[in-house]
Structure formats: structure tokens, C-alpha cells
């Protein structure tokens, strides 16, 4: 330690003497206007400065050996870059809908005589839900059916006679026309009478009984709401910028905040129309509803896979820096051996190397690197904001 202090003292003394000599000699040379001598003096001083710099470097290394606390290395942690499968998702909001959610209206005006179902009841397609007073249509149908029977008997007899060439053709044709007319009148009356019976358009659940028994109803007045919860889907609007990447068959993760449930499914349908109001296109996603918890108009959050890379390089976002030129960069830890020194492992030095990178899409706290680093590189994680290019670092291991 004493020898080291002696070297420092001698170096400082020589530097001081050199500075004094430099100032006196330089003034004399300037006064004499001897350009050759000035240039020679410059070369002499450059050589002396180089020698002093080398001595200072040796002194700094000696200090580092004798006093590790003075060593200017930064403590860092690193992670090895690996390639991995990268799925990028966009986040949008949607709403649950069903095509089988309808209001049931009567087709006939009259008094609602009977309501056969109650709220929450499960019904089948074609099941009778209610009956409306027919206003005498049943009696009219009975009369028409009697007339139809008479016309049928007359026609059959006239047909037999005509087959035996008895009677005239006109009598046969009149009987036939009357019979067909009676049939059509009965058919029309049955159709009209059928409108007095309200039936379920599809299988589902009676969500609401809107009109009570005994009320006078008419077309346009809703009677029931019927819903089928087994055929549910989520409808959402996707910005037009994703037109090329979001399409039918894409994987979707559907999260229902109210239920705290997530469903993995796919896009069932992608619209071909861009809404000019919000520059988006519609999509539909099937959602299974085994337990019946998913209801129409329920809010859903969609995570849609719009980009996939098989061998992507992902790094933490917080290790990326940006220079004045707007370029992004990270630091890698590399082993550096000084020229002329042994290449033995114990003589190698780890330094931070600045690497300019190009990034792609990000997901959470990770971002894809498209160029600048490769698989196997060690990027500096903790300490990435503290190091400089070519600065010596020491890697901490846990």
C-alpha cells in the first residue's frame, strides 16, 4: 500500500513539473516563432500524456485489486433469451344476444279466454300458450262443414251418374265446382279459427306473461316473451384496422365479469359491412350455456387472437430504453477479454453491450423483439437503467 502511495505521489509531482515546464517553454517558443520547435514540443507532450494515461490505468487497476469497494462495476441480473410461442390478443367489449328471444303477438282480435302457461315455464315448439274468443267462428265452421258434406254427397252421386252417361255434363261440373268451393271455405275458416290459438314459435322458456287472461287483445299487442337460452352468442364491433386478422374461426376468450366465468370459443361469423359511423365491423361468437347462467344483454369482455408467432423472442417491457434518435435498445451482458491478455475464464470481464432492437406487438408486460437480439443472448434485467455501453458489470445469481 505504501509503494502504491509512493507511485501516486511521484506521478502527481512529474505531472506538476511537466505543466510548469510546458508553460515556460511554450511561451519562449511562441516568442521565437519557431514552428518546427512548437510541433516537436507538441509531439513530446502527447507522448508524455500517453505515458501518464497508461500509468493512471495501472494505478486504477491496482486500486481495484487492493480495494474492491472502489471497483466501478455495476451489479445486474440477466435472463437468457429463448424463443417461444407468442399469441397476441386484442381486447374488446361485447353483449350477449340470442336470435330466439321474441315477443309473441296474437293474430286475432278478441278476448283472451285462457292463458295456459306461467312465467318461467319451459315450452316446446307448437305448444298452445293461450286461446282467444273466436267470436262465433266455430259455429260458422260447423255450418260450412255441413255444407261441404252435402256438396260432397251431391258431387259423388252426379259423378256416378255421369260415369253411366246419365245426366248432362253441366250438372256434373256444377256439382264438382260447388264441392271444391265448399272445401276452400272450410279451409279458410279453419285457418282463421287457428289464429285464435296462440302457439310457441320455438322451444324455450316463458320469460314474461305480458297480458293477463280476460283482456281484449289485438294484433300488435304482445302476450308473452319467450327465450331459448341454449342458442346464445356474443355480438361485438371490431375496428376496421383488424379486418385482415380477425375473421371466422379465430380463437376467442370470453370473460363475463358479473359471473366471473371465462369461456374458450371461436368466432362464428364475421360481418362484411363496415359501419361508417364508428369504422367497425360486427362479429358473432358462439357461447355454450350449459347451466343457463348466461342471459341476453349480459356484458362480455373478448380477448381475440389476432397474431401468432411460432418462435418469437419475448422480453420484459421495462428493460427497453430509447435514445435521442428514437431508437429502442437493450443491454446484453457479454464476456470481453482485453487484447494481449490471457483468455482464461478467470481473466475475462463481463461488460454491458448496447443492442439496437426492433419491436413488434406487446402483450401484458412482454413485447416481441423482431431484430437486434437472438436466442441465447443474456439481456440485463435489473440494472438495465443504470449501466452504460461497454461498462463492466457483475451478474448476480440467486
SVG drawing of the C-alpha trace seen along z (x, -y; Angstrom):
<svg xmlns="http://www.w3.org/2000/svg" viewBox="-130 -37 143 84">
<polyline fill="none" stroke="black" stroke-width="0.4" points="0.0,0.0 3.0,-2.3 4.5,-1.6 1.2,-2.4 1.0,-5.8 4.6,-6.5 3.8,-5.9 0.8,-8.2 2.9,-11.0 5.7,-10.7 3.2,-10.7 1.5,-13.8 4.9,-15.5 6.0,-14.7 2.7,-16.0 3.1,-19.2 6.7,-19.8 5.7,-18.9 3.0,-21.6 5.3,-24.3 8.0,-23.4 5.3,-23.3 4.1,-26.8 7.6,-28.4 9.0,-26.6 5.8,-27.1 6.0,-30.9 9.6,-31.0 8.9,-29.1 5.9,-31.3 8.1,-34.4 10.7,-32.9 8.0,-31.9 9.8,-28.6 7.0,-26.4 9.2,-23.3 10.1,-23.6 6.5,-24.1 5.4,-21.0 8.2,-19.0 7.1,-20.2 3.6,-19.1 4.7,-15.6 6.8,-15.5 3.8,-16.5 1.5,-14.0 3.9,-11.2 4.2,-12.3 0.3,-12.4 0.0,-8.9 2.6,-7.7 0.7,-9.4 -2.6,-7.9 -1.1,-4.4 0.3,-4.9 -3.2,-6.1 -4.8,-3.0 -2.3,-0.8 -3.0,-2.7 -6.8,-2.3 -6.4,1.4 -4.1,1.6 -6.7,-0.3 -9.4,2.2 -7.3,5.1 -6.3,3.7 -9.7,2.0 -12.7,3.9 -15.1,1.2 -13.5,-1.2 -14.2,1.1 -16.6,-0.6 -18.7,2.4 -22.5,2.4 -24.4,5.2 -27.1,6.6 -29.3,9.6 -29.8,11.2 -32.1,13.5 -31.3,15.8 -33.3,15.1 -35.4,18.0 -37.8,18.4 -41.4,19.3 -44.9,19.4 -46.5,16.0 -50.2,15.3 -51.3,11.7 -54.9,10.8 -57.0,7.7 -59.4,6.7 -63.0,5.5 -66.4,5.5 -69.5,7.3 -73.0,8.1 -74.8,11.5 -77.7,12.0 -79.9,14.8 -81.8,15.0 -84.6,16.8 -85.7,14.0 -89.0,12.8 -92.3,11.3 -95.3,13.4 -98.3,11.4 -101.8,12.5 -103.1,12.8 -106.7,12.3 -108.7,9.7 -110.9,10.7 -111.0,11.5 -108.1,13.6 -110.1,16.6 -107.3,18.7 -103.6,18.5 -102.1,21.9 -98.6,21.1 -96.9,19.3 -93.7,17.2 -90.5,19.4 -92.3,22.4 -90.4,24.4 -92.4,25.0 -92.0,26.9 -92.3,25.6 -96.0,25.6 -97.3,25.9 -100.6,23.9 -99.8,20.9 -103.3,19.1 -106.7,19.1 -108.8,16.1 -112.5,15.9 -113.3,16.8 -116.5,14.6 -118.6,17.3 -116.1,18.7 -116.6,22.2 -120.3,22.1 -119.6,20.8 -117.1,23.5 -119.7,26.1 -122.2,24.8 -119.6,24.7 -118.6,28.3 -122.3,29.3 -122.5,27.6 -119.2,29.2 -120.7,32.7 -123.8,32.0 -121.8,30.7 -119.6,33.8 -122.6,36.2 -124.1,34.3 -120.9,34.4 -120.3,38.1 -123.8,39.0 -123.5,36.8 -120.1,38.4 -121.6,41.9 -124.4,40.9 -122.0,39.2 -119.9,42.3 -123.0,44.2 -123.7,41.5 -126.8,40.4 -127.5,36.7 -125.7,33.7 -122.1,32.7 -123.0,29.3 -124.7,30.9 -121.6,32.8 -119.4,29.8 -121.7,27.7 -121.6,30.3 -117.9,30.5 -117.4,26.7 -119.8,26.5 -117.9,29.2 -114.5,27.6 -115.8,24.2 -117.2,25.7 -113.8,27.3 -112.0,24.0 -114.4,22.1 -113.9,24.7 -110.1,24.5 -110.2,20.7 -112.4,20.8 -110.1,23.3 -107.2,21.1 -109.0,18.1 -110.1,20.1 -106.5,21.3 -105.4,17.7 -107.4,17.7 -104.9,20.2 -101.5,18.8 -98.7,21.3 -95.0,21.3 -92.8,20.4 -89.9,22.4 -88.9,24.4 -87.8,22.2 -88.8,20.6 -91.6,18.2 -89.7,15.2 -92.7,13.0 -96.5,13.2 -97.4,9.7 -101.2,9.8 -103.5,11.4 -106.5,13.6 -109.7,11.7 -108.0,8.8 -109.2,7.8 -106.2,8.3 -105.5,7.5 -102.6,7.8 -99.7,5.7 -100.4,6.2 -97.7,8.5 -98.8,11.5 -95.6,13.3 -91.8,13.1 -90.2,16.5 -86.5,17.1 -84.3,20.0 -81.1,19.8 -79.4,22.8 -78.5,20.8 -76.6,17.9 -73.9,15.8 -71.9,12.6 -72.1,9.7 -69.3,7.2 -67.9,4.4 -64.3,4.8 -62.3,1.7 -61.6,1.9 -57.9,2.0 -58.2,5.6 -60.1,6.6 -57.3,8.8 -56.5,10.6 -59.9,11.0 -62.1,13.5 -64.3,16.5 -62.7,19.4 -60.3,17.2 -59.9,18.3 -61.7,16.1 -61.6,16.0 -64.9,14.7 -65.0,13.3 -68.2,12.5 -67.4,10.0 -70.7,10.5 -70.4,14.3 -66.6,14.3 -66.6,17.0 -64.4,17.5 -65.4,19.4 -63.0,20.5 -64.7,20.5 -64.3,19.3 -65.7,16.6 -68.9,18.0 -69.4,15.1 -67.6,12.1 -69.5,9.3 -68.7,7.9 -70.1,4.4 -68.1,1.5 -70.2,-0.8 -69.3,-4.3 -70.3,-5.8 -67.6,-4.0 -65.5,-2.4 -66.0,1.1 -67.5,4.5 -69.6,6.9 -68.7,10.4 -70.6,13.1 -69.2,15.7 -71.0,18.8 -71.1,19.3 -72.2,22.6 -74.8,22.1 -75.0,25.5 -76.1,24.2 -78.3,21.3 -76.4,18.6 -75.7,16.6 -78.5,14.2 -79.3,11.9 -77.7,8.4 -75.0,9.7 -71.8,7.8 -68.7,9.8 -65.1,9.0 -63.5,10.6 -59.8,11.5 -59.4,12.3 -56.2,13.9 -55.2,11.6 -51.5,12.6 -49.4,15.7 -45.7,16.3 -44.2,19.8 -40.7,18.9 -41.0,15.4 -38.4,13.7 -40.2,12.0 -38.5,9.7 -39.8,7.5 -41.0,4.1 -39.2,2.4 -35.7,3.3 -36.1,1.3 -34.6,-2.2 -34.8,-4.8 -32.1,-7.1 -32.3,-10.6 -32.9,-9.3 -36.0,-7.4 -34.3,-4.0 -35.1,-1.3 -32.3,0.6 -31.4,3.1 -28.2,4.1 -26.8,7.6 -24.1,9.0 -21.1,10.2 -17.7,11.6 -14.8,9.3 -11.1,10.2 -8.7,7.3 -6.2,7.6 -2.9,9.1 -4.3,10.7 -4.9,14.4 -8.3,15.8 -8.6,17.9 -12.1,17.6 -10.8,16.0 -9.2,13.2 -12.4,12.4 -14.5,9.4 -18.3,9.1 -19.5,5.8 -22.8,4.3 -23.3,4.0 -26.0,1.8 -28.1,3.5 -30.5,1.6 -33.7,3.6 -36.9,3.6 -40.0,4.5 -43.4,5.9 -46.6,6.4 -46.8,6.4 -48.9,8.5 -49.1,7.7 -45.6,6.9 -43.8,8.6 -43.0,7.4 -41.8,9.3 -38.4,8.4 -38.2,8.7 -34.4,8.0 -31.4,6.9 -31.0,9.9 -31.1,13.6 -31.8,16.8 -29.1,17.4 -28.2,13.8 -28.2,12.6 -30.2,9.4 -29.7,7.3 -32.9,7.0 -32.3,5.4 -29.8,2.6 -30.8,2.0 -31.4,-1.7 -28.1,-2.2 -25.5,-0.7 -23.7,-2.3 -22.4,-0.8 -19.1,1.2 -19.4,0.7 -18.1,3.5 -20.9,5.4 -21.1,8.2 -24.0,10.6 -25.9,11.5 -27.2,15.0 -30.0,16.0"/>
</svg>
